[in-house]
Amino acid sequence: MKKILFGPLCAVFTCFGTSAANFTDTPAFKSYLFKKGTLVYSDNFDGKLDRERWQPRTKTWEVKGGQLIGRPDYKNAQEAQKALGRDHHLGLGPVIRLNKLPKKFVLHMRFKFEGSAFAPARPKFDIGHHVNPLFFTDGGYSLKLSGGKRIGDTECGFKLNQWVDAVIEFREGEVVIDFNGHRKQIKDPQVTLKSRSEITFKALESPKSRLVFDYVRLWKAD
């Protein structure tokens, strides 16, 4: 009788254990602006690239070792122009978009831009493609809102080649940007996505440039 019951009981406890583990692994919703949120996307990059969410704009991207990694497509402009037959969008630095942002969202992610030196307008990301560009500087960033207003932050401690634990919370007229625990809240009519629902990341344009993501969590805020 014990042998007969052992299999079903094991299955029950295994199922319970798996459910408990899945529940434990569900990222907790934490927000400064919102009280509730629904998780719509979570990725630890331990499988294939989710192309429903990510849109590589350069070719050299891979998921490896629990990370999403982008590298330059070409070593220099001459090589790229010869291969592509054009003088723009040369793939000298990795570029990628995170798509399908809700109108109100909370985004938690960990990333780093690798390279030897800052360059004009690089590295950066746009909250809404070409709408609210955020340009990283040594120790901080400069955010240009949709209408042209600029807001700077020199205290977040951004550095090349170092991980950034980022939280971005957004709704029309308001955005919260938190890098490594340093939070800045911006209320302004120029905070808008203008019907664009993506964040576009653009890394340095150099042979040693890399853009690396460690994880991402995206909630639709209520």
Secondary structure, DSSP 4 states (H G I P E B T S, - for coil): -HHHHHHHHHHHHHHHHHHHHHHHHSPPP--SS-S-EEEEEEE-SSSS--TTTEEESSS-EEEETTEEEE--S-SSHHHHHHHHSSSS---SS-EEEE----SSEEEEEEEEEE-SS-BTTBSEEEETTTTEEEEEETTEEEEE-TTS-EEEES-S---TTS-EEEEEEEETTEEEEEETTEEEEEE-TT---TT---EEEE---STT-EEEEEEEEEEEE-
